[in-house]
Amino acid sequence: MRVSVLTFGSIKTDWRVIKSAYMFDKLGHKVTLATFFEEGKPHECRINDRIVCTHLKFAEVVSRRNRFGIRRGRFNRRSFFDLLRASKFLKERLYKHDPPDLIYLHELDTLFCAVFLKFLYNDFKNTKFVYDAHELERARWPLRTWIVRITIRVSEFLSVKYLRASIVTVGAELANYLERSWPHYSRVRVIGNKPSQSPLNDYSRSRNFSANPIPKFSNGLPTAVMSGNVTFNRGIEQIFEAMTYRCKFNLVLVGTVNDVQRSYFQKFIESFGIEANVRFVGPRIYHQVSDYLSNFDFGIVGVVPQTKSYELSCPNKLYELYNTNLPAIVSDLPETRSWKKNMKLYEWLLCDMLDPSAISACVLEINNLINSTQTITSRQREPMYFNSDDDIDTYKCLL
């Protein structure tokens, strides 16, 4: 079977996109991985000699940033005409002679491109489609106007129905919500963002993400660690404030932070006088994160539920932290409540990440766990990595 994995944006470190191409290849299918806007060199994204990676650079990407420091390109991904142009470009460059049997669509833009492909070209009438909804598209942050949200919801629903697409997403709570939203689908399958134990593309294999040493603090306080992009809506500002309360601790932020965001957070650090207790370190590639996090005393997973998409999210940080056996403070969300109950994660404390006093109280409880003679973290958990039988069975069901 010929499988095409389609996405917008960089795939150098997009673990979910890389994993989908890798798994279909492992199942013995001919895989093409296609992306728009790829800024890196093509060889950096090569997964293996069998998977062809095609970079569709038909639009210029410029280094223009918005007020949050996030890069914006000239190509308007929500424009009807630009998505129509993208579908024609796909047909001419990628699917001219050999249309795929299955197209795996990552996020909303590729879903609309697939609608145009099927509508305009007879070659795709028998093609199967899989829609991977990474998030709840109509409730992304920053939240759009109600007219735009309704438009996205209706167009997404009609597109999935027209393509007769199978649907996958990142977590059980989001899957349940989508099933209730789209009642004609009996099941939305879950493919979690489990980390890998080894690098899967040339970019990961050729980069040393462990160059920075593990930060050391001489104050004798416990050290917390947070992984992921250092950005807004993660409760970082409230954690900084909690660090000034009675139960003090150090914090290591593992992830990408641009100059605008670093300057923004630095103002909080200076105002609270915690410069000696906070360290920014660079990102770690997906197969190294859990091992790196294990060097600290406890973890924090912060998600502020500003939108429904955040509220129902299942961050990959949960898997990374689960594999460390560390105690943790995690946002009180439906998915984390389910994890704590079903997996008996007694050493994970649910917390309102907008309340610094609640964070401080959780740190105090974590300290008691760490200092107790019979710590609960001694219970070893079976790590969750991708490539398990459950993942393979799920991908088989999509074919």
N, C-alpha and C positions, 0 to 999 in steps of 0.2 A: 504494500500500500504506500502511496505517495502522500506524505504529510508535510504541510507548510505551517510553520509557526510565525505569526505576524505580530509586530508590536511597534509602538512609537517610542522614540527616546533611546538613550544609551543602554546597551546590554552588557557592557563590560562587567558591571557588578550587580546587575539585576538577576538575583538568584532565582526567582520564580520563572522567569523566561528561559534562562539557561537550563533549569531542571526539566521543563516541559519538553524541550528539544532532545535533551539527553535521554529521557525515559522512552520516548517514541523510538529513538535509535536503538536503545537497548532491547526493545521488543521486536527488532528486526525490520523496521520500516525505513524507507528512504525519506530523509528529513531535510527540508530547506528552512533555514532561519532567516527571516527578512525583517529589516528594521529601517525606519526613517530617522533622520536626524543624528545618526551615529557620528560622533565627533572623533573617536579614536581611530586608530589604524585597523583595517580589517583583520590582519593576522592576530591582533590581540584578543579578538573575540572567538577565534577558532576553538571549537570544542574537541573535535577529532577529525581525522581525515575523511570520514564518511559524511559529516554534516556540512552542508554548504551554507555559508553565511553571506547574505547579500545586503549591501548597504545602499539604500535608495536615497541619494542626496539630490533630490530635485528641488529643494528649497534651501535658501541660504539661512544659516543659523548665525545670529549675531549675539554679541556679548552684552545685550541690553538687560538690565536688572530692574525689578520693581522695588518698591520701598522696603520690602523684606529681604532684599538681596538675592532673590530667586531669579534665575535667568529666564528671559523671554525670547522666543524666536519670532521672525516675521511671519512664519506660516501659522495661520489661524486654524487650529485643529478643530474648532467648533463650526467653522464656516461650511455651509452646504457645498459651495462651489469648489473649495479646496479639497474637501473629502471626495467629491466627484473626480477631481483631477488626480487625487491619490489612487483611486480605484483604476482609472485608465492607465496610470503609470505602472501599477502592478500588473495589469494585463499585458502591457507592451514589453515590460522588462523581465517579468518573472514567470508569468503564466501563458506566454504566447504560444508555445508548442506543446506544453505538457501540463494541463490543469491538474491540480492535486485532487486526491480522493477525499482528503480531510484538511480543513483549515482551522487551526487553533488560534483563536482571537484573544489577545490580551487587552482588556479594558475597552472603553466605549468607542473610541475613535475607529479602531479596527472593525468593530461591529458594524458601524455605518458604512465603512468601505466595502465590507462583504455584502451588504444589502445592494449597493450599486453594482457590484460584480455579478451577482445573481440576476439582477433585474436587467442589466444591459447585455449580458453575454450568455448564450445558450450553453457554453462549455461548462458552466457551473450549476446546471440544473440538478445534476446528480451528486454534487459535492456535499459532504457532511460538514457541519460546522459545530465548533465547541466555543462557547463564550465563557471566558474566565473573568468573572467580576471581582477584581481585587478589592474593591470598596463598594459602598452604596453610592452609586454615581450621582444620584440626585441630591445627596446630602454631603457632598465633599466640603471641605473647608478651603477658602472662605465661602460661607453660605451664600448662594445666589438668591435672586429675587424669586418670589413664589411663582411668577409666570415662567421663568426659566426652569425652575424645579419641576413644574408640571409638564413642561415641554419635554424635558429629558426623560421623565418617567414614562410618558406616553410613547415617545419615539423608541426608547429602549425596549419597552414591552412589545410594540408592533414589529420591531426589527427581529427580536428573538423568535416571535411567532412566525414571521415570514420565512426566516431561515430554517425553522424547525431545529433550532440549535440546542444541543445539550449544554447545561449550565454547571459550572463549578465555581467555588469560592473558597475563602481562606479559613472559615470557622463555622462551627455548628450553629451559633446564634444568628449569624448573618444568613446562613442557608435556610434556617427556619423562617426568617423574616421574608426572604425572597419567595419561598414556597407559598406563604400566605398572600404575598403580593401578586403572584402569578399562579392562580389556582389550577390552571390547566396543565401545569407541570407537577407530576407526582413526586419528583425528587430532584433536589439540587445537591450534587455531590460535593464533598469537602476534600480539598487537597491542602493540607496544612503547610506552612512555611518552615518545615523542618530543615535544619542545617545539614550540610554534607560533612563527611569526615575527610575529604580530600578535594583539591581544586579541580574544577571541571572545564575551565577554558584557559587559553594561553595568557590572557591578562592576569588571571589569578596565579598561574604557575610562574609568571615572570616577575612578579612584584613581591618585594619584601615588606609586608605589612607589620612586621614585628621589630622594626628598627628601633622604635622608642622603647626604652626600658620601663619596667613596672615602677610607677611613682612610689616613693618612700616618704613617710611622714615621721617626724621625730617626736610628735606630741603624745604618742601612746593611745590615741583615740581610735575607735573602730573605724574602718574605711568602707564606705558604700560605693557601689559602682553602677553606672547607668550606661547602657549601650544604645546605639542608634544615633541618628542625626541630632545634633544639639540645636533644637529649634523651639518654636512656640507650641503651646497647647500640650505640654508634657509635664507641667507642674514644676518646672525647674526653678522658677522664681520663688514658689512657696517652699521648696526644699531648701533654698538658700536661707530663707527666713527661719525655717525650723532649725537650722544649724546654729542659730544664736540662742536657742532655748536651753533649758536646763540640761538636757541630754545631748551633748555636743558630739560631732562626728566629722570625719573627712569625707570628701566626695571626689570620685574620679569619673569624668565624662568621656566615654569612649565613642568617638564618632566624628563625622564631618561637621565642621562649623565654618561658615564664611565670615568675612570681616565685619559685615553689618551685624550679624547675630552675635559674634564675639564681643563687639563693642557694646551691644545692648545688654548682654548678660554681665559684662565687666562692671557696668554701673551698679548693678545689684550687689555684686561681690564687694565692691569698694564701700558701698553705703552700709553694708552689714559688717564690714571689717573682717571678712573671712578669706582674705587673699592667701593666707598660709594653709588653708584647709581645702582648697579646690584646685584640681589639676585638669587641664584639657589635654587629651592625648588623641592621636590620629585614629582613623578607622582601622578595623581589622577585617580581613576578608572572611567570608561566611564560614569556612571550615576551621578558622582559628579562634572565633569569638568565644565559644564556651570555655576552651582551655585558658584563655586570657582572663576571663571573668572569675575563674576559680581561684585566682591569686588574692582575692579580697575577702572581706568578712561577711558582707551581705549585699544583696542586689536590690535595685529599685526599678520597677517598670511603671512609668508614669504616662497616663493617657487622660487628658481632660475631655470629657464628653461634650464638647461644644456643639456637635452635630450628631445625628443618628448614625452616621457612618463611623464616627469615633466611638460612640456608645456600644456598637455591635462589633467592633473590631477584634481581631485576634492577632496581635502583633507577633512578628517573628522573634521579638525579644523574650516572649514567654518560653519558646522552645529552647533558646540559647541559655536562659537562666535555669530552666528545668534540668538541663544536662550537667549543671555544675554541682548539684546537691547543696547549694547554699540556701540559707533562710532568705526571705525576701519580703519587701513591701511592694504590693501591687495595687493598681487602681481598682476600685470597687466597681466592676462592670459585669454584665451578664456572663460573658465568656470566662472571666477570671473566677467568678463565683462557681461556675460549672467545673472548671479545672480543680479548684480547691476541694469541692465536694466529691467529685468522681474519682480523683486520683489521691484523695486523702493527704493533701498537702498541708498538714497542720502547721508547718513552719513557714507558710506563706500567709502574711497578714494583709487583709483587705483594708484599703484606706481611701479616704476622700482626699485626692491630691490637691484640692483647692484650699485645704485647711491646714496651715502650718502646725497648729497645736496637735491635730490628729497624727500628722507625720511624726512629730516629736514623741508622742505617746507610743507609736509603733516602734520607733528606734529604741526606746527604753525597754520594750518587751523583747525586741531582737537581742539587745545586750544581755538580758536575763537568760535568753536561750544560749547565747554564745558562752556565757560564763558559768552556766549550770554544769554540774559534774556529770550529768547523763543527758547530753544534748540530743535533741530530737533529730538534728541534721546527720547523726551517725547512720541513720537508715538510708542505705544506698538505693537510689532509684534506677530503674532500667532506662538508659538514655534513649531519646527519640531522635533518630536520624532518618533522612529520607532514604529511599531505595529499599524500604521494607516491603514485605509481601502485601500489606494493605495498600501502599501507593501503587504497586504494580497492578493489582487487581482493579483499582480505580481507573487507571489509564487504559487498561484492557476494555473496560466497560464503555469507554468513550469511542472506541473504534467501530 
